[in-house]
Amino acid sequence: MCKHILNAQVSVRAACCKRWFDCPQCHAENSTHELKKTSEIIFLCKKCKKAFRKDVNECEEADEYCPHCDNQYVIEAKTPMAALGVEGEDARVDNRLIKDDRTKII
């Protein structure tokens, strides 16, 4: 599971160490060597779990899909972003939302 790209559709086999990674940053964090660049990339589809090869020099628009299950793996990456947000209204600002269920004893 990649922490850099949240919607990774494939894993890529590194030519230098023959291990599978979801992105180059994962390879850099888990290896002590540089990522070797190659013109042929071996992918592993995360949907159907089948491997396939693609030549970078001969990429076409049809090559954006897994040849086994037609899962589109070339999509815009979603990266994690830190965000602060409030789920509801702040009761300290407007306390009219808080109902007092206590009964008054006379």
DAWO-V551700 format. One record per helix or strand of 3 or more residues. SS is the DSSP state (2 for helix, 1 for strand). FROM is the first residue (numbers start at 1). LEN is the number of residues. Records with the same first field share a line. If there is no record, write none. Layout:
SS->FROM-LEN, FROM-LEN
This chain:
1->10-4, 40-6, 51-5
2->24-7, 56-3, 61-4, 95-3
